[in-house]
């Protein structure tokens, strides 16, 4: 059974404020839920078959000693058992397909929302939302969910037992109440420690993930023991709470098992007493025992599946909050390729999750085709400006416009091909070199090679074992820092973008890489592409048309290169890079 993946944010019902997005998606599957309820009804009706069969065998066949009756009853029962098995099989398949349909409906939205949260709020585990989605899907496709469909049949089974004998029915009712109380105790006593364990487990995983990325520095400076101790403090707290929850759950599960076995044996004892007193038949006694087992099965299944239910409920809550906090991006009007005119209007920008401005009221206008170098001391806001230029960080106040349109409000899937971005911390994705340069779109071999040539990296790539088909790890594992930076430069130049922003593009380059970078920048000037380069290197300044000097989140000076550099030489404290030429 195949499914097509829907486009995220296209379902109008998904924006229902009353249900929430996840609730609306679940509501769209109500037809499947109804089918599962019907299958459960049929299955539970057929589960009366063993009780009726035993009742007939004891009360009719054994008394009449009629072998033909036994044969006919047995054939009928076998047929009903086959029908019940087929319905159970279909019910399980429908449940799995429903879980898959739910995942396909919401998976893209969860991925996008998780990406948005990580983009806007650094820290945490960006993969947690996908794990939460897996938790919800796994519980939704597990046998534990059948406890909710089968639970309404518990009073029906008990009612049938009442028809066989009021005393047996009363015994079954007491048994169901006792096991229900155990289920409620399980929910009350295991939920708090499970919640604490989940939070501490996430904290321990986040700590390990964020720190072990610096494995080389940890190893070189002997910090492993101290890092491990800090991680273990978090891990020990998680293990303690998890052990407490597990101990409580194990105790209550053992109690539930003891009660079930005792009650099932007890009803046989009560039935035998009633048979001896001629208040019911032997067949009724056996049938009541089987019916009690069916009546208690959903309660016992709910007890054993409670931890999975709690985990799925917590995951569902986190997913609902995530989707509500990061709604689907609305479709935007397709704009033509930008010419490259950039303007900042009293631009104020803060880091995601912070209200402390980094950029403080910047204003400038850069015509299309201009090469602008941005300089200034560390912490002056240069990298923040780069992120604002490409629309990664949204303005708190003011605006940053590309061809008159606010960059942050452009549809990134449409704007992205016209933007080239080389961040200071270069990250390549897992895949081939060609796929990375092509930004993981359809690989146009001609365009890939052209971008590599413009970045001066074509010959370097050809020296790799598989050339452009060489696979690299999530962080460019087989490449040096300089090689990653040069391939990332080719990625930034892919498709001949209208606006190119580079943040310290030569921080890891050797002399050959520096020459290739200057040639790439000269090529951008010749093709009149708007270029912003954040740099401390004099060589880059020589090629710039304009210079912007930043100090403490403000623009200290801006204008044509020669005029700004001359002004900086007269005032050395203005933030001139070391070695600025006269």
C-alpha positions in Angstrom: 0.0 0.0 0.0 1.7 3.2 -1.2 1.4 6.7 0.1 2.4 10.0 -1.5 4.0 12.6 0.8 1.8 15.7 1.1 3.1 19.2 1.0 3.4 20.6 4.5 0.9 23.2 5.5 -1.5 22.6 2.7 -4.4 21.1 4.7 -6.7 24.0 5.8 -8.0 21.9 8.7 -4.5 21.7 10.0 -4.8 25.4 11.1 -7.8 24.7 13.3 -7.1 26.7 16.5 -9.4 24.5 18.6 -7.8 21.2 17.9 -4.3 22.2 17.1 -2.4 21.0 14.1 -1.8 17.4 15.4 -5.4 17.1 16.5 -6.6 18.2 13.1 -4.4 15.6 11.4 -5.7 12.9 13.7 -9.2 14.1 13.0 -8.5 13.6 9.3 -7.9 9.9 10.1 -11.2 9.4 11.9 -12.4 7.2 9.1 -9.6 4.8 9.9 -10.3 5.0 13.6 -13.9 4.1 12.9 -12.9 1.1 10.8 -10.6 0.0 13.7 -13.5 0.3 16.1 -15.7 -1.8 13.8 -13.0 -4.5 13.4 -12.5 -4.5 17.2 -16.3 -4.9 17.7 -16.3 -7.9 15.3 -13.2 -9.4 16.9 -14.6 -9.1 20.4 -17.9 -10.7 19.4 -16.0 -13.6 17.9 -14.0 -13.9 21.1 -17.2 -15.1 22.8 -16.8 -18.3 20.7 -14.6 -20.3 23.1 -17.0 -19.6 26.0 -20.1 -20.7 24.0 -18.2 -23.7 22.6 -17.2 -24.9 26.1 -20.8 -24.3 27.4 -22.2 -26.4 24.6 -19.7 -29.2 24.9 -20.1 -29.5 28.7 -23.9 -29.1 28.8 -25.0 -30.7 25.5 -22.3 -33.0 24.0 -21.2 -34.7 27.3 -24.8 -35.2 28.4 -26.1 -36.4 25.1 -22.9 -38.2 24.1 -23.7 -37.2 20.5 -20.5 -37.3 18.4 -22.2 -35.6 15.4 -23.1 -32.6 17.5 -19.5 -32.4 18.7 -18.2 -32.6 15.1 -20.6 -29.9 13.9 -19.8 -27.6 16.8 -16.1 -28.1 16.3 -16.3 -27.2 12.6 -18.3 -24.1 13.3 -15.9 -23.0 16.0 -12.8 -23.6 13.7 -14.5 -21.5 11.0 -15.2 -18.7 13.5 -11.6 -18.9 14.8 -10.3 -18.5 11.3 -12.6 -15.5 10.7 -11.4 -14.0 14.0 -7.8 -14.5 13.1 -8.3 -12.9 9.7 -10.1 -9.9 11.2 -7.3 -9.6 13.8 -4.7 -9.7 11.0 -6.6 -7.0 9.0 -7.1 -4.9 12.2 -3.3 -5.0 12.8 -2.5 -4.0 9.2 -5.0 -1.2 9.3 -3.4 0.1 12.5 0.1 0.0 11.0 -1.1 1.7 7.8 -2.8 4.4 10.0 0.4 5.0 11.8 2.3 5.3 8.6 -0.3 7.7 7.2 -0.1 9.8 10.3 3.7 9.9 10.0 3.6 10.9 6.3 1.0 13.6 7.0 3.0 15.2 9.9 6.6 14.1 9.3 7.5 17.0 6.9 5.9 19.5 9.3 7.8 18.1 12.3 11.1 18.2 10.4 10.5 21.8 9.2 9.4 22.9 12.7 12.4 21.2 14.3 14.7 22.9 11.9 13.0 26.3 12.6 13.4 25.9 16.3 17.1 24.9 16.0 17.6 27.8 13.7 16.0 30.3 16.0 17.1 28.8 19.3 20.6 27.3 19.4 21.1 24.4 21.8 19.1 21.4 22.6 18.7 18.3 20.5 17.3 19.1 17.1 16.5 15.4 16.5 14.3 15.1 19.6 11.2 16.0 17.7 11.8 13.2 15.2 12.3 10.9 18.1 9.0 12.1 19.6 7.3 11.4 16.3 8.7 7.9 16.3 7.4 7.4 19.9 3.8 8.4 18.9 3.9 6.3 15.8 5.3 3.2 17.6 2.6 3.4 20.3 -0.1 4.0 17.7 0.9 0.8 15.9 1.5 -1.3 19.0 -0.8 -3.8 20.6 -1.1 -1.5 23.6 -3.5 0.7 21.6 -5.9 -2.2 21.3 -6.6 -1.9 25.1 -8.5 1.3 24.4 -10.6 -0.4 21.6 -11.2 -3.5 23.7 -11.9 -1.8 27.1 -15.5 -1.0 26.3 -16.1 -4.8 26.0 -15.1 -5.5 29.6 -18.6 -4.6 31.0 -20.2 -6.6 28.2 -18.3 -9.7 29.1 -19.1 -9.2 32.7 -22.8 -8.8 31.8 -22.7 -12.1 30.0 -21.2 -13.7 33.2 -24.1 -12.2 35.2 -26.5 -14.0 32.8 -24.7 -17.3 33.6 -24.8 -16.6 37.4 -25.3 -13.4 39.4 -22.7 -14.6 42.0 -20.1 -15.3 39.2 -21.0 -11.9 37.7 -20.4 -10.1 41.0 -17.1 -11.9 41.4 -16.1 -10.8 37.9 -17.1 -7.2 38.6 -15.0 -7.1 41.8 -12.0 -8.6 39.8 -12.3 -5.9 37.1 -12.5 -3.1 39.8 -9.4 -4.5 41.6 -7.3 -4.6 38.4 -8.6 -1.1 37.3 -7.4 0.2 40.7 -4.0 -1.3 40.0 -4.0 0.4 36.6 -4.8 3.8 38.1 -2.1 3.2 40.8 0.4 2.5 37.9 -0.5 5.8 36.2 -0.2 7.8 39.5 3.0 6.3 40.9 5.0 5.9 37.7 4.2 9.1 35.8 6.2 11.6 37.9 9.5 9.6 38.0 9.2 8.8 34.3 8.8 12.5 33.5 11.9 13.4 35.6 13.8 10.5 33.9 12.9 11.8 30.4 14.0 15.3 31.2 17.3 14.2 32.7 17.9 11.8 29.8 17.5 14.6 27.3 19.8 16.9 29.4 22.5 14.2 29.5 22.2 13.5 25.8 22.3 17.2 24.9 25.4 17.7 27.1 27.2 14.7 25.5 26.3 15.7 22.0 27.3 19.3 22.3 30.6 18.6 24.1 31.9 15.5 22.3 32.0 17.4 19.0 35.1 18.9 20.5 36.7 15.5 20.9 40.2 16.6 19.7 40.4 19.5 22.1 39.2 17.3 24.9 41.8 14.7 24.2 44.7 17.1 23.6 44.1 19.0 26.9 43.2 16.0 29.0 39.7 17.1 29.8 38.0 13.8 29.2 37.7 12.8 32.8 36.1 16.1 33.8 33.7 16.2 30.9 32.8 12.5 31.7 32.1 13.4 35.3 29.8 16.2 34.4 27.9 14.0 32.0 27.7 11.2 34.5 26.1 13.6 37.1 23.2 14.1 34.6 23.2 10.4 33.6 23.1 9.2 37.2 20.1 11.4 37.9 18.3 9.9 34.9 19.2 6.3 35.9 18.0 7.0 39.5 14.6 8.2 38.4 14.3 5.5 35.7 15.1 2.8 38.3 12.4 4.2 40.7 9.8 4.2 37.9 10.8 0.7 36.8 10.7 -0.6 40.3 7.2 0.8 40.9 6.0 -0.5 37.5 7.5 -3.9 38.1 5.9 -4.1 41.6 2.5 -3.1 40.2 2.8 -5.5 37.3 3.6 -8.3 39.6 0.6 -7.4 41.7 -1.6 -7.3 38.6 -0.3 -10.7 37.5 -0.9 -12.2 41.0 -4.5 -10.8 41.1 -5.3 -12.0 37.6 -4.1 -15.6 38.3 -5.8 -15.7 41.7 -9.0 -14.3 40.4 -9.1 -16.6 37.4 -8.5 -19.6 39.7 -11.0 -18.2 42.2 -13.8 -18.0 39.7 -13.3 -21.6 38.9 -13.5 -22.4 42.6 -16.6 -20.4 43.0 -18.1 -22.0 39.9 -17.3 -25.5 41.2 -19.1 -24.6 44.5 -22.1 -23.3 42.6 -22.2 -26.5 40.4 -22.1 -28.6 43.6 -25.1 -26.6 44.9 -26.9 -27.0 41.5 -26.9 -23.3 40.9 -25.2 -23.5 37.5 -24.0 -26.1 35.0 -20.3 -27.2 34.5 -20.4 -25.6 31.1 -21.4 -22.3 32.6 -18.6 -22.5 35.1 -16.0 -23.0 32.3 -17.6 -20.4 30.1 -17.5 -17.8 33.0 -13.8 -18.5 33.6 -13.0 -17.9 29.9 -15.1 -14.8 29.8 -13.4 -13.4 32.9 -10.1 -13.8 31.2 -11.4 -11.8 28.2 -12.9 -9.2 30.5 -9.6 -8.6 32.3 -7.3 -8.8 29.3 -7.8 -5.1 28.2 -7.1 -3.9 31.8 -4.0 -6.0 32.1 -2.8 -4.9 28.6 -3.3 -1.3 29.7 -1.2 -1.8 32.8 1.7 -3.4 30.8 1.4 -0.7 28.0 1.2 2.2 30.4 4.8 3.3 30.2 4.6 3.4 26.4 1.4 5.4 26.6 3.0 7.9 29.0 6.0 8.3 26.7 3.7 8.7 23.6 1.5 11.2 25.5 4.6 13.3 26.5 5.9 13.1 22.9 2.5 14.2 21.5 2.5 17.2 23.9 6.0 18.3 22.9 5.1 17.9 19.2 1.9 19.9 19.6 3.9 22.7 21.3 6.6 22.6 18.6 4.1 22.9 15.7 2.1 25.6 17.5 5.3 27.6 18.1 6.6 27.2 14.6 3.6 27.2 12.2 4.0 26.3 8.5 5.4 29.0 6.4 2.6 30.5 4.3 3.1 30.3 0.5 4.7 33.5 -0.8 4.4 35.2 -4.1 7.2 34.2 -6.5 9.5 37.1 -7.2 11.9 37.4 -10.1 15.6 36.9 -9.8 16.9 39.9 -7.7 19.2 42.4 -9.2 21.1 42.7 -5.9 20.3 46.1 -4.5 20.7 45.8 -0.7 19.5 48.3 1.9 19.3 48.3 5.7 16.8 50.6 7.4 17.5 51.2 11.1 18.3 47.5 11.4 18.2 46.1 14.9 19.1 42.3 15.3 19.5 40.1 18.3 20.6 36.5 18.6 17.8 33.9 18.5 16.2 33.6 21.9 17.7 36.9 23.2 16.4 40.4 23.5 19.8 42.0 23.7 20.6 43.8 20.4 23.8 42.9 18.6 23.2 45.2 15.6 22.0 48.6 16.8 20.2 50.7 14.2 22.3 50.0 11.0 21.4 51.9 7.9 23.2 51.7 4.5 22.4 51.2 0.8 24.5 49.1 -1.5 23.8 49.2 -5.3 23.7 46.0 -7.2 27.1 44.7 -8.3 29.0 46.3 -5.5 31.7 44.5 -3.6 31.6 45.5 0.0 34.2 44.5 2.7 33.0 44.5 6.3 35.7 45.0 8.9 35.9 45.7 12.6 37.1 44.2 15.9 35.9 40.8 17.2 32.4 41.1 18.7 31.4 44.1 16.7 28.5 42.3 15.0 30.0 41.4 11.6 28.8 37.8 11.6 25.4 38.9 12.9 25.2 41.2 9.9 26.1 38.4 7.6 23.2 36.3 9.0 20.8 39.1 8.7 21.9 39.7 5.0 20.9 36.2 4.0 17.7 36.2 6.1 18.8 33.6 8.8 18.3 36.1 11.7 15.1 38.2 11.7 15.2 41.9 12.5 13.9 43.0 15.9 13.3 46.4 14.4 13.8 48.0 11.1 14.3 46.0 7.9 17.0 44.6 5.6 15.8 44.7 2.0 16.9 43.0 -1.2 15.5 44.8 -4.3 13.0 46.5 -2.0 11.6 43.2 -0.4 12.4 42.3 3.2 14.9 39.5 3.0 13.6 37.6 6.0 10.1 37.5 4.5 11.2 36.0 1.2 10.3 32.4 0.6 13.7 30.8 1.3 13.0 27.9 -1.2 12.7 30.6 -3.9 15.3 33.1 -2.7 17.9 30.4 -1.8 19.1 29.8 -5.3 19.9 33.5 -5.7 21.9 33.6 -2.5 25.4 32.4 -2.0 26.5 32.1 1.7 29.8 31.0 3.1 29.6 31.0 6.9 32.5 31.3 9.2 32.0 27.8 10.6 31.8 25.8 7.4 29.6 22.7 7.6 29.2 20.3 4.7 26.5 17.7 4.6 26.8 13.9 4.3 26.9 13.1 0.6 29.1 13.5 -2.4 31.2 16.6 -3.2 29.0 17.2 -6.3 25.8 17.0 -4.2 27.2 19.5 -1.7 28.2 21.9 -4.4 24.7 21.5 -6.0 23.1 22.2 -2.6 21.5 18.7 -2.8 19.2 19.6 -5.7 19.3 18.0 -9.0 23.0 17.8 -9.8 23.7 19.8 -13.0 27.2 18.6 -13.9 27.9 21.6 -16.0 26.9 24.0 -13.3 28.8 22.1 -10.6 32.0 22.1 -12.6 31.5 25.8 -13.4 31.1 26.7 -9.7 34.1 24.6 -8.8 36.2 26.4 -11.5 35.1 29.8 -10.3 36.1 28.8 -6.7 39.4 27.5 -8.0 38.7 24.0 -6.6 38.1 22.0 -9.7 41.7 20.6 -10.0 41.7 19.8 -6.2 38.4 17.8 -6.5 39.8 15.8 -9.5 42.6 14.6 -7.3 40.2 12.9 -4.9 39.8 9.1 -5.4 36.3 9.4 -6.9 36.5 13.0 -8.0 33.2 14.8 -7.7 31.6 11.5 -6.5 33.8 11.3 -3.5 31.6 10.9 -0.4 32.2 13.0 2.7 30.9 12.7 6.2 28.4 15.0 8.0 31.1 17.5 8.8 33.4 17.0 5.8 35.2 14.2 7.7 37.6 13.3 4.9 38.5 16.9 4.2 40.9 19.4 5.8 39.6 22.7 7.0 40.9 24.5 4.0 39.4 21.9 1.6 36.0 22.2 3.3 36.1 26.0 3.0 37.0 25.9 -0.7 34.2 23.4 -1.5 31.8 25.5 0.5 32.9 28.5 -1.6 32.0 26.5 -4.7 28.6 25.8 -3.1 28.1 29.5 -2.5 28.9 30.3 -6.1 26.7 27.5 -7.6 24.0 28.8 -9.9 25.6 32.3 -10.2 23.7 33.9 -7.3 22.8 37.6 -7.3 23.9 38.2 -3.7 27.0 36.5 -2.2 27.8 36.8 1.5 31.1 35.4 2.9 32.1 35.4 6.6 35.9 35.1 7.0 36.2 33.1 3.7 40.0 32.8 4.0 40.3 31.8 7.7 41.6 28.3 6.8 43.1 28.9 3.4 46.7 28.4 2.4 48.4 30.6 -0.2 46.9 28.7 -3.1 43.5 28.9 -1.6 43.9 32.6 -0.9 44.8 33.2 -4.6 41.7 31.1 -5.7 39.5 33.2 -3.4 40.8 36.5 -4.8 40.2 35.2 -8.3 36.6 34.2 -7.3 35.9 37.6 -5.9 37.3 39.3 -9.0 35.0 37.1 -11.1 32.0 38.2 -9.0 33.0 41.8 -9.6 33.3 41.3 -13.3 29.8 39.7 -13.4 28.5 42.5 -11.2 27.2 40.3 -8.4 26.5 42.0 -5.1 29.1 40.7 -2.7 29.7 41.2 1.1 32.9 39.8 2.6 33.7 39.9 6.3 37.5 39.9 6.5 40.6 40.8 8.4 42.9 40.2 5.4 44.4 43.1 3.4 44.3 41.2 0.1 40.5 41.1 0.1 40.3 44.8 1.0 42.3 45.7 -2.2 39.5 44.2 -4.3 36.6 45.9 -2.5 34.6 48.8 -3.9 33.2 49.8 -0.5 34.2 49.3 3.1 31.9 49.2 6.1 33.6 49.5 9.5 31.7 48.1 12.5 32.3 48.8 16.2 30.0 47.5 19.0 27.1 46.7 16.7 27.1 50.1 14.9 28.6 51.4 11.7 31.7 53.5 12.5 32.4 54.4 8.9 31.3 53.4 5.5 31.9 54.5 1.9 34.3 54.0 -1.0 37.3 51.9 -0.1 40.0 54.5 -0.5 38.2 57.2 1.4 37.4 54.9 4.4 40.9 53.4 4.6 42.4 56.8 4.4 40.2 58.0 7.3 41.1 54.9 9.3 44.8 55.6 8.8 44.3 59.0 10.3 42.4 57.4 13.2 44.0 54.1 14.0 41.5 53.3 16.7 38.7 53.1 14.2 39.0 49.4 13.8 41.5 49.1 10.9 42.8 45.6 10.3 46.4 44.9 11.0 48.5 45.6 8.0 46.1 48.0 6.2 48.0 49.4 3.2 48.7 53.1 2.9 
